[in-house]
């Protein structure tokens, strides 16, 4: 036999409401943190990975060319392309 206790029913309702409120607050905190992190990254002067890799390849090619020049040989034409070509500056 099951009896209904109004005190326990109210407690269950309050608990369910509190859990929902806590979940909503957690989602809001996550969104605020993500927005702050995005702002922080945008304010930093970061370089994209593809730009970094292009410059890294160009530096490697220039180092090889410099080593050839220091050895007294004629260097091969450079095939490295600058990612900044055509940029206003």
N, CA, C and O atoms as a printed pandas DataFrame, in Angstrom:
     atom_number atom_name residue_name chain_id  residue_number  x_coord  y_coord  z_coord
0              1         N          UNK        A               1    0.836   -1.163    0.000
1              2        CA          UNK        A               1    0.000    0.000    0.000
2              3         C          UNK        A               1    0.892    1.242    0.000
3              4         O          UNK        A               1    1.833    1.367    0.784
4              5         N          UNK        A               2    0.560    2.137   -0.899
5              6        CA          UNK        A               2    1.382    3.338   -1.056
6              7         C          UNK        A               2    0.575    4.547   -0.585
7              8         O          UNK        A               2   -0.571    4.755   -0.984
8              9         N          UNK        A               3    1.213    5.328    0.271
9             10        CA          UNK        A               3    0.550    6.539    0.762
10            11         C          UNK        A               3    1.280    7.751    0.205
11            12         O          UNK        A               3    2.482    7.697   -0.050
12            13         N          UNK        A               4    0.561    8.827    0.022
13            14        CA          UNK        A               4    1.166   10.072   -0.489
14            15         C          UNK        A               4    1.441   10.998    0.687
15            16         O          UNK        A               4    0.558   11.314    1.484
16            17         N          UNK        A               5    2.668   11.411    0.763
17            18        CA          UNK        A               5    3.068   12.335    1.810
18            19         C          UNK        A               5    3.304   13.692    1.160
19            20         O          UNK        A               5    4.222   13.818    0.350
20            21         N          UNK        A               6    2.513   14.712    1.480
21            22        CA          UNK        A               6    2.661   16.018    0.840
22            23         C          UNK        A               6    4.016   16.664    1.120
23            24         O          UNK        A               6    4.518   17.418    0.286
24            25         N          UNK        A               7    4.598   16.394    2.238
25            26        CA          UNK        A               7    5.913   16.973    2.563
26            27         C          UNK        A               7    6.977   16.389    1.632
27            28         O          UNK        A               7    7.820   17.115    1.106
28            29         N          UNK        A               8    6.925   15.071    1.438
29            30        CA          UNK        A               8    7.902   14.444    0.542
30            31         C          UNK        A               8    7.672   14.872   -0.905
31            32         O          UNK        A               8    8.634   15.048   -1.653
32            33         N          UNK        A               9    6.430   15.040   -1.305
33            34        CA          UNK        A               9    6.130   15.514   -2.661
34            35         C          UNK        A               9    6.709   16.907   -2.887
35            36         O          UNK        A               9    7.319   17.167   -3.924
36            37         N          UNK        A              10    6.522   17.793   -1.929
37            38        CA          UNK        A              10    7.063   19.152   -2.045
38            39         C          UNK        A              10    8.588   19.134   -2.056
39            40         O          UNK        A              10    9.216   19.881   -2.807
40            41         N          UNK        A              11    9.179   18.285   -1.228
41            42        CA          UNK        A              11   10.636   18.159   -1.189
42            43         C          UNK        A              11   11.158   17.659   -2.536
43            44         O          UNK        A              11   12.182   18.145   -3.016
44            45         N          UNK        A              12   10.483   16.714   -3.140
45            46        CA          UNK        A              12   10.886   16.195   -4.444
46            47         C          UNK        A              12   10.796   17.293   -5.506
47            48         O          UNK        A              12   11.686   17.415   -6.347
48            49         N          UNK        A              13    9.728   18.088   -5.471
49            50        CA          UNK        A              13    9.568   19.191   -6.421
50            51         C          UNK        A              13   10.684   20.225   -6.248
51            52         O          UNK        A              13   11.252   20.700   -7.232
52            53         N          UNK        A              14   10.993   20.570   -5.004
53            54        CA          UNK        A              14   12.060   21.538   -4.741
54            55         C          UNK        A              14   13.416   21.016   -5.208
55            56         O          UNK        A              14   14.216   21.753   -5.786
56            57         N          UNK        A              15   13.657   19.741   -4.949
57            58        CA          UNK        A              15   14.926   19.130   -5.363
58            59         C          UNK        A              15   15.047   19.131   -6.883
59            60         O          UNK        A              15   16.101   19.463   -7.425
60            61         N          UNK        A              16   13.978   18.765   -7.564
61            62        CA          UNK        A              16   13.994   18.752   -9.030
62            63         C          UNK        A              16   14.223   20.160   -9.571
63            64         O          UNK        A              16   14.990   20.339  -10.517
64            65         N          UNK        A              17   13.578   21.147   -8.991
65            66        CA          UNK        A              17   13.776   22.533   -9.406
66            67         C          UNK        A              17   15.191   23.009   -9.160
67            68         O          UNK        A              17   15.759   23.724   -9.985
68            69         N          UNK        A              18   15.767   22.620   -8.034
69            70        CA          UNK        A              18   17.137   23.034   -7.707
70            71         C          UNK        A              18   18.133   22.418   -8.677
71            72         O          UNK        A              18   19.087   23.078   -9.089
72            73         N          UNK        A              19   17.923   21.158   -9.045
73            74        CA          UNK        A              19   18.821   20.497   -9.990
74            75         C          UNK        A              19   18.738   21.192  -11.349
75            76         O          UNK        A              19   19.762   21.432  -11.988
76            77         N          UNK        A              20   17.525   21.514  -11.790
77            78        CA          UNK        A              20   17.365   22.229  -13.063
78            79         C          UNK        A              20   18.041   23.581  -13.040
79            80         O          UNK        A              20   18.672   23.978  -14.019
80            81         N          UNK        A              21   17.916   24.289  -11.939
81            82        CA          UNK        A              21   18.553   25.597  -11.798
82            83         C          UNK        A              21   20.071   25.473  -11.808
83            84         O          UNK        A              21   20.763   26.289  -12.416
84            85         N          UNK        A              22   20.582   24.451  -11.133
85            86        CA          UNK        A              22   22.032   24.233  -11.105
86            87         C          UNK        A              22   22.556   23.909  -12.498
87            88         O          UNK        A              22   23.627   24.383  -12.878
88            89         N          UNK        A              23   21.821   23.112  -13.264
89            90        CA          UNK        A              23   22.249   22.787  -14.623
90            91         C          UNK        A              23   22.250   24.037  -15.501
91            92         O          UNK        A              23   23.175   24.248  -16.286
92            93         N          UNK        A              24   21.219   24.862  -15.369
93            94        CA          UNK        A              24   21.157   26.092  -16.153
94            95         C          UNK        A              24   22.302   27.029  -15.787
95            96         O          UNK        A              24   22.905   27.651  -16.663
96            97         N          UNK        A              25   22.601   27.130  -14.501
97            98        CA          UNK        A              25   23.708   27.988  -14.064
98            99         C          UNK        A              25   25.039   27.451  -14.594
99           100         O          UNK        A              25   25.916   28.226  -14.977
100          101         N          UNK        A              26   25.184   26.133  -14.616
101          102        CA          UNK        A              26   26.411   25.529  -15.145
102          103         C          UNK        A              26   26.578   25.829  -16.630
103          104         O          UNK        A              26   27.681   26.145  -17.075
104          105         N          UNK        A              27   25.498   25.733  -17.398
105          106        CA          UNK        A              27   25.556   26.045  -18.826
106          107         C          UNK        A              27   25.886   27.516  -19.057
107          108         O          UNK        A              27   26.647   27.853  -19.964
108          109         N          UNK        A              28   25.315   28.381  -18.239
109          110        CA          UNK        A              28   25.596   29.810  -18.367
110          111         C          UNK        A              28   27.060   30.107  -18.029
111          112         O          UNK        A              28   27.700   30.925  -18.689
112          113         N          UNK        A              29   27.576   29.449  -17.014
113          114        CA          UNK        A              29   28.985   29.635  -16.650
114          115         C          UNK        A              29   29.898   29.143  -17.768
115          116         O          UNK        A              29   30.910   29.777  -18.067
116          117         N          UNK        A              30   29.549   28.018  -18.387
117          118        CA          UNK        A              30   30.343   27.501  -19.506
118          119         C          UNK        A              30   30.357   28.485  -20.664
119          120         O          UNK        A              30   31.405   28.741  -21.257
120          121         N          UNK        A              31   29.195   29.034  -20.984
121          122        CA          UNK        A              31   29.101   29.991  -22.087
122          123         C          UNK        A              31   29.917   31.248  -21.788
123          124         O          UNK        A              31   30.596   31.774  -22.670
124          125         N          UNK        A              32   29.852   31.721  -20.564
125          126        CA          UNK        A              32   30.621   32.914  -20.183
126          127         C          UNK        A              32   32.118   32.636  -20.244
127          128         O          UNK        A              32   32.885   33.479  -20.709
128          129         N          UNK        A              33   32.534   31.479  -19.785
129          130        CA          UNK        A              33   33.955   31.114  -19.822
130          131         C          UNK        A              33   34.433   30.993  -21.264
131          132         O          UNK        A              33   35.518   31.466  -21.603
132          133         N          UNK        A              34   33.626   30.360  -22.113
133          134        CA          UNK        A              34   34.002   30.205  -23.521
134          135         C          UNK        A              34   34.130   31.572  -24.189
135          136         O          UNK        A              34   35.068   31.794  -24.955
136          137         N          UNK        A              35   33.207   32.487  -23.914
137          138        CA          UNK        A              35   33.272   33.828  -24.497
138          139         C          UNK        A              35   34.524   34.568  -24.024
139          140         O          UNK        A              35   35.177   35.256  -24.807
140          141         N          UNK        A              36   34.849   34.424  -22.752
141          142        CA          UNK        A              36   36.050   35.078  -22.218
142          143         C          UNK        A              36   37.308   34.487  -22.846
143          144         O          UNK        A              36   38.239   35.222  -23.176
144          145         N          UNK        A              37   37.344   33.175  -23.012
145          146        CA          UNK        A              37   38.503   32.521  -23.635
146          147         C          UNK        A              37   38.640   32.958  -25.092
147          148         O          UNK        A              37   39.751   33.205  -25.560
148          149         N          UNK        A              38   37.524   33.056  -25.812
149          150        CA          UNK        A              38   37.565   33.517  -27.197
150          151         C          UNK        A              38   38.091   34.944  -27.284
151          152         O          UNK        A              38   38.887   35.261  -28.167
152          153         N          UNK        A              39   37.653   35.798  -26.375
153          154        CA          UNK        A              39   38.139   37.183  -26.344
154          155         C          UNK        A              39   39.637   37.224  -26.060
155          156         O          UNK        A              39   40.366   37.998  -26.680
156          157         N          UNK        A              40   40.095   36.401  -25.135
157          158        CA          UNK        A              40   41.509   36.351  -24.773
158          159         C          UNK        A              40   42.359   35.935  -25.974
159          160         O          UNK        A              40   43.390   36.547  -26.255
160          161         N          UNK        A              41   41.922   34.896  -26.673
161          162        CA          UNK        A              41   42.666   34.418  -27.842
162          163         C          UNK        A              41   42.646   35.462  -28.956
163          164         O          UNK        A              41   43.650   35.649  -29.644
164          165         N          UNK        A              42   41.523   36.138  -29.138
165          166        CA          UNK        A              42   41.426   37.170  -30.178
166          167         C          UNK        A              42   42.338   38.354  -29.871
167          168         O          UNK        A              42   42.882   38.966  -30.790
168          169         N          UNK        A              43   42.512   38.683  -28.596
169          170        CA          UNK        A              43   43.369   39.805  -28.215
170          171         C          UNK        A              43   44.851   39.491  -28.382
171          172         O          UNK        A              43   45.664   40.402  -28.538
172          173         N          UNK        A              44   45.201   38.223  -28.349
173          174        CA          UNK        A              44   46.609   37.839  -28.517
174          175         C          UNK        A              44   46.955   37.897  -29.999
175          176         O          UNK        A              44   46.091   37.701  -30.854
176          177         N          UNK        A              45   48.200   38.163  -30.293
177          178        CA          UNK        A              45   48.651   38.233  -31.684
178          179         C          UNK        A              45   49.186   36.861  -32.074
179          180         O          UNK        A              45   50.397   36.644  -32.123
180          181         N          UNK        A              46   48.273   35.941  -32.349
181          182        CA          UNK        A              46   48.664   34.571  -32.679
182          183         C          UNK        A              46   48.754   34.389  -34.182
183          184         O          UNK        A              46   48.090   35.091  -34.944
184          185         N          UNK        A              47   49.576   33.447  -34.599
185          186        CA          UNK        A              47   49.735   33.138  -36.014
186          187         C          UNK        A              47   49.050   31.798  -36.289
187          188         O          UNK        A              47   49.088   30.887  -35.462
188          189         N          UNK        A              48   48.420   31.695  -37.470
189          190        CA          UNK        A              48   47.768   30.435  -37.825
190          191         C          UNK        A              48   48.816   29.379  -38.146
191          192         O          UNK        A              48   49.936   29.711  -38.534
192          193         N          UNK        A              49   48.460   28.124  -37.987
193          194        CA          UNK        A              49   49.396   27.026  -38.189
194          195         C          UNK        A              49   49.910   26.982  -39.619
195          196         O          UNK        A              49   51.098   26.737  -39.827
196          197         N          UNK        A              50   49.050   27.213  -40.620
197          198        CA          UNK        A              50   49.502   27.148  -42.006
198          199         C          UNK        A              50   50.516   28.253  -42.309
199          200         O          UNK        A              50   51.464   28.031  -43.062
200          201         N          UNK        A              51   50.323   29.445  -41.728
201          202        CA          UNK        A              51   51.298   30.516  -41.902
202          203         C          UNK        A              51   52.624   30.148  -41.249
203          204         O          UNK        A              51   53.692   30.397  -41.808
204          205         N          UNK        A              52   52.547   29.553  -40.059
205          206        CA          UNK        A              52   53.761   29.143  -39.353
206          207         C          UNK        A              52   54.525   28.105  -40.156
207          208         O          UNK        A              52   55.746   28.195  -40.289
208          209         N          UNK        A              53   53.816   27.122  -40.691
209          210        CA          UNK        A              53   54.472   26.061  -41.460
210          211         C          UNK        A              53   55.118   26.626  -42.726
211          212         O          UNK        A              53   56.212   26.201  -43.099
212          213         N          UNK        A              54   54.450   27.588  -43.399
213          214        CA          UNK        A              54   55.012   28.196  -44.607
214          215         C          UNK        A              54   56.287   28.958  -44.275
215          216         O          UNK        A              54   57.284   28.848  -44.988
216          217         N          UNK        A              55   56.255   29.723  -43.204
217          218        CA          UNK        A              55   57.457   30.469  -42.801
218          219         C          UNK        A              55   58.575   29.534  -42.357
219          220         O          UNK        A              55   59.751   29.801  -42.604
220          221         N          UNK        A              56   58.210   28.457  -41.711
221          222        CA          UNK        A              56   59.205   27.470  -41.275
222          223         C          UNK        A              56   59.904   26.845  -42.484
223          224         O          UNK        A              56   61.121   26.663  -42.475
224          225         N          UNK        A              57   59.127   26.516  -43.528
225          226        CA          UNK        A              57   59.705   25.951  -44.746
226          227         C          UNK        A              57   60.605   26.974  -45.433
227          228         O          UNK        A              57   61.665   26.625  -45.953
228          229         N          UNK        A              58   60.184   28.229  -45.436
229          230        CA          UNK        A              58   60.988   29.276  -46.058
230          231         C          UNK        A              58   62.300   29.475  -45.305
231          232         O          UNK        A              58   63.350   29.645  -45.924
232          233         N          UNK        A              59   62.249   29.456  -43.991
233          234        CA          UNK        A              59   63.469   29.603  -43.190
234          235         C          UNK        A              59   64.413   28.432  -43.453
235          236         O          UNK        A              59   65.623   28.628  -43.567
236          237         N          UNK        A              60   63.876   27.230  -43.549
237          238        CA          UNK        A              60   64.701   26.051  -43.835
238          239         C          UNK        A              60   65.380   26.195  -45.192
239          240         O          UNK        A              60   66.569   25.905  -45.329
240          241         N          UNK        A              61   64.622   26.644  -46.200
241          242        CA          UNK        A              61   65.201   26.835  -47.535
242          243         C          UNK        A              61   66.283   27.908  -47.511
243          244         O          UNK        A              61   67.328   27.749  -48.142
244          245         N          UNK        A              62   66.044   28.993  -46.791
245          246        CA          UNK        A              62   67.040   30.060  -46.703
246          247         C          UNK        A              62   68.293   29.613  -45.965
247          248         O          UNK        A              62   69.401   30.020  -46.312
248          249         N          UNK        A              63   68.120   28.782  -44.956
249          250        CA          UNK        A              63   69.297   28.250  -44.246
250          251         C          UNK        A              63   70.142   27.379  -45.165
251          252         O          UNK        A              63   71.371   27.441  -45.133
252          253         N          UNK        A              64   69.477   26.565  -45.987
253          254        CA          UNK        A              64   70.217   25.723  -46.941
254          255         C          UNK        A              64   70.953   26.593  -47.946
255          256         O          UNK        A              64   72.111   26.338  -48.277
256          257         N          UNK        A              65   70.264   27.629  -48.430
257          258        CA          UNK        A              65   70.878   28.542  -49.396
258          259         C          UNK        A              65   72.065   29.273  -48.775
259          260         O          UNK        A              65   73.086   29.462  -49.436
260          261         N          UNK        A              66   71.945   29.677  -47.536
261          262        CA          UNK        A              66   73.040   30.342  -46.837
262          263         C          UNK        A              66   74.230   29.403  -46.660
263          264         O          UNK        A              66   75.382   29.806  -46.820
264          265         N          UNK        A              67   73.939   28.161  -46.330
265          266        CA          UNK        A              67   75.036   27.198  -46.181
266          267         C          UNK        A              67   75.774   27.007  -47.496
267          268         O          UNK        A              67   76.997   26.870  -47.509
268          269         N          UNK        A              68   75.040   26.997  -48.600
269          270        CA          UNK        A              68   75.666   26.862  -49.917
270          271         C          UNK        A              68   76.510   28.095  -50.209
271          272         O          UNK        A              68   77.635   27.975  -50.694
272          273         N          UNK        A              69   75.980   29.276  -49.918
273          274        CA          UNK        A              69   76.735   30.508  -50.154
274          275         C          UNK        A              69   78.003   30.555  -49.316
275          276         O          UNK        A              69   79.055   30.987  -49.786
276          277         N          UNK        A              70   77.895   30.115  -48.089
277          278        CA          UNK        A              70   79.083   30.105  -47.223
278          279         C          UNK        A              70   80.119   29.107  -47.720
279          280         O          UNK        A              70   81.317   29.292  -47.505
280          281         N          UNK        A              71   79.666   28.063  -48.375
281          282        CA          UNK        A              71   80.590   27.064  -48.910
282          283         C          UNK        A              71   81.208   27.538  -50.223
283          284         O          UNK        A              71   82.131   26.899  -50.728
284          285         N          UNK        A              72   80.717   28.648  -50.789
285          286        CA          UNK        A              72   81.297   29.216  -51.999
286          287         C          UNK        A              72   80.703   28.662  -53.268
287          288         O          UNK        A              72   81.277   28.860  -54.339
288          289         N          UNK        A              73   79.599   27.989  -53.198
289          290        CA          UNK        A              73   78.957   27.450  -54.389
290          291         C          UNK        A              73   77.818   28.366  -54.815
291          292         O          UNK        A              73   77.336   29.180  -54.028
292          293         N          UNK        A              74   77.393   28.227  -56.063
293          294        CA          UNK        A              74   76.265   29.007  -56.557
294          295         C          UNK        A              74   74.970   28.345  -56.067
295          296         O          UNK        A              74   74.779   27.146  -56.267
296          297         N          UNK        A              75   74.081   29.114  -55.428
297          298        CA          UNK        A              75   72.848   28.508  -54.900
298          299         C          UNK        A              75   71.826   28.216  -55.992
299          300         O          UNK        A              75   71.795   28.873  -57.032
300          301         N          UNK        A              76   70.997   27.223  -55.730
301          302        CA          UNK        A              76   69.882   26.911  -56.622
302          303         C          UNK        A              76   68.797   27.958  -56.393
303          304         O          UNK        A              76   68.701   28.504  -55.294
304          305         N          UNK        A              77   67.980   28.249  -57.403
305          306        CA          UNK        A              77   66.907   29.236  -57.220
306          307         C          UNK        A              77   65.946   28.790  -56.125
307          308         O          UNK        A              77   65.585   27.616  -56.033
308          309         N          UNK        A              78   65.539   29.750  -55.296
309          310        CA          UNK        A              78   64.629   29.465  -54.182
310          311         C          UNK        A              78   63.224   29.238  -54.715
311          312         O          UNK        A              78   62.746   29.989  -55.566
312          313         N          UNK        A              79   62.557   28.189  -54.207
313          314        CA          UNK        A              79   61.179   27.891  -54.620
314          315         C          UNK        A              79   60.200   28.237  -53.527
315          316         O          UNK        A              79   58.992   28.079  -53.701
316          317         N          UNK        A              80   60.714   28.717  -52.379
317          318        CA          UNK        A              80   59.831   29.054  -51.262
318          319         C          UNK        A              80   59.056   30.325  -51.602
319          320         O          UNK        A              80   59.620   31.301  -52.096
320          321         N          UNK        A              81   57.750   30.292  -51.325
321          322        CA          UNK        A              81   56.897   31.449  -51.569
322          323         C          UNK        A              81   56.493   32.054  -50.238
323          324         O          UNK        A              81   56.095   31.338  -49.319
324          325         N          UNK        A              82   56.594   33.355  -50.135
325          326        CA          UNK        A              82   56.234   34.049  -48.905
326          327         C          UNK        A              82   54.716   34.141  -48.782
327          328         O          UNK        A              82   54.048   34.533  -49.738
328          329         N          UNK        A              83   54.152   33.783  -47.609
329          330        CA          UNK        A              83   52.707   33.896  -47.429
330          331         C          UNK        A              83   52.255   35.357  -47.331
331          332         O          UNK        A              83   51.060   35.639  -47.412
332          333         N          UNK        A              84   53.187   36.273  -47.160
333          334        CA          UNK        A              84   52.855   37.686  -46.991
334          335         C          UNK        A              84   52.896   38.422  -48.329
335          336         O          UNK        A              84   52.700   39.637  -48.359
336          337         N          UNK        A              85   53.140   37.727  -49.421
337          338        CA          UNK        A              85   53.233   38.352  -50.720
338          339         C          UNK        A              85   51.927   39.047  -51.055
339          340         O          UNK        A              85   50.852   38.457  -50.947
340          341         N          UNK        A              86   52.027   40.291  -51.456
341          342        CA          UNK        A              86   50.846   41.048  -51.820
342          343         C          UNK        A              86   50.177   41.743  -50.657
343          344         O          UNK        A              86   49.171   42.428  -50.839
344          345         N          UNK        A              87   50.721   41.579  -49.462
345          346        CA          UNK        A              87   50.134   42.233  -48.291
346          347         C          UNK        A              87   50.572   43.682  -48.256
347          348         O          UNK        A              87   51.727   43.996  -48.545
348          349         N          UNK        A              88   49.669   44.546  -47.908
349          350        CA          UNK        A              88   50.018   45.969  -47.813
350          351         C          UNK        A              88   50.869   46.174  -46.575
351          352         O          UNK        A              88   50.597   45.583  -45.530
352          353         N          UNK        A              89   51.884   46.994  -46.678
353          354        CA          UNK        A              89   52.713   47.142  -45.493
354          355         C          UNK        A              89   53.422   48.357  -45.480
355          356         O          UNK        A              89   54.168   48.626  -44.538
